[in-house]
Amino acid sequence: MSISSLKEQRREKKAELKKLEKRKKELEKILRSLEWEFHDEATAFNYNLTNSTTNLEYGILNNETAYKNVEDMNGDKEDSPDTDTQLSDARSSLSAEINSLSRDIGYLKEDIRYLDREIERKQAEQLKDGINAIKNAVEDIFN
């Protein structure tokens, strides 16, 4: 394989590596965003639950407001982060894709290192052949 074709392969691998690294960063950003959303939902749920419970404990609510808060709490419970499997599934899916991209990035980096070594080896061979050709030409001149 020629040096130019090895360099072309290396260029293609580096371009692919750049795309994968960019995609990985985007997914990590989305995952962080989802984790913050999960955290915010959990915090809001806990705040509403604590606030409603505190108000009920101190008896400062009339019956109508108490019933409304209990209904809201039941609604929050149904939508609570603990039972929200979609968010959990999305997080798992993103984590799996990030792990897969990390493996692919590792393989590409390994391929690029191999191509770099092959290019160096081919260049060394060409240099050696060139030196031998010059050496032979000089010997022919003096013989």
C-alpha positions, 0 to 999 in steps of 0.5 A: 500500500502506498504512503498516499493511500495510507495518509488518505485512510488516516485522514478519513479515520481522523474525520470520522473520529472528529464526528464521533467525538462531537456526537459523544459531546452532544450526547453527554450534554443531553444526558446532563440536561436530562439528569438536571431535569430529573433532579429538578422534577424530584426537587419540585415533587419533594418540595410540594409534598413537604409543603403540603404535608407541613400545611396539613400538619399545622392545620392552616388549610380549610378542607377544600384547599386540603383536598385540592392539595391531596389531589395535587399530591396524588397527581404528582405521585403519578408523575413523580420521577420514581415512576417516570420510566421514560426519563430513566429509559432515555438516560439508559439509552444515552449512556449506552450510546455514549459507551458505544461511541467511547469504544468506537473512538478507542478503536479509531484512535488505535487504527490511526496509531497503526496507520501512523506507524505504517506511514513511518515504516514506508517512509523509512523504507523509501528513505533507505531505498533512496540512500541505497540508490545514491550510494550505488550511483556514487559507487558506479561513478567511482568504479 
